[in-house]
């Protein structure tokens, strides 16, 4: 049995967890998340806590999925209570982020045409400065995937350090060619 899977998840105030068979719906002030879980685990909601346990007759994959199911459920509860945030920064001459309208992000990263990226459902973007971007949302997976997509537009290169990187990410600089 997974050590993480054994831990109970405490439901914070303002968040409700509804169970309909294997479908769990979490509603909170920051959004509503729904996830369908496999039959390999048993999820019970009682006394302001959620417990994930193995079934009476576990399959081969039940112990493997036990900790994963608990982590997914915990991320749903945390995301519905307080949003997940991923901060990005862009470095380079003339590189910047621009928010055209609330549902489109324009990334100017040294290409001949700016890259216009539509925001996924449930995701908001804040731009504290032109070179900083904060991706915010209740679903941890969608936030991480969208931040990785933005980073993939112009990955940081090791010679000059230009590109889009996560806030605080260290990019190892390489030494260029030396003259004889």
JOTAMO-V903856 format. One record per pair of residues at least 24 apart in sequence whose C-alpha atoms are under 6 Angstrom apart, sorted by sequence separation. I is the first residue (numbers start at 1). GAP is how many residues later the second one is. D is the distance in Angstrom with one decimal. If there is no record, write none. Layout:
i=<I:I>
gap=<GAP:GAP>
d=<D:D>
//
This chain:
i=<97:96:96:11:11:10:9:9:90:8:89:8:89:88:88:87:87:86:31:86:30:85:30:85:28:84:28:84:83:84:83:80:79:79:5:1:5:4:2:5:92:91:91:90:90:89:89:88:88:89:87:88:87>
gap=<33:34:35:37:38:39:40:41:41:42:42:43:43:44:45:46:47:48:49:49:50:50:51:51:52:52:53:53:54:54:55:58:59:60:61:62:62:63:65:65:70:71:72:73:74:75:76:77:78:78:79:79:80>
d=<5.4:5.2:5.0:5.4:5.6:4.6:5.5:5.0:5.1:5.8:5.6:5.1:4.5:5.8:5.1:5.8:4.4:5.7:5.2:5.2:5.0:5.6:5.9:4.6:4.6:5.7:5.4:5.5:5.3:5.9:4.7:5.7:4.2:6.0:5.5:5.6:4.2:5.4:5.4:5.3:4.9:5.0:5.4:5.6:4.3:5.8:5.6:5.7:4.3:5.7:6.0:5.0:5.3>
//
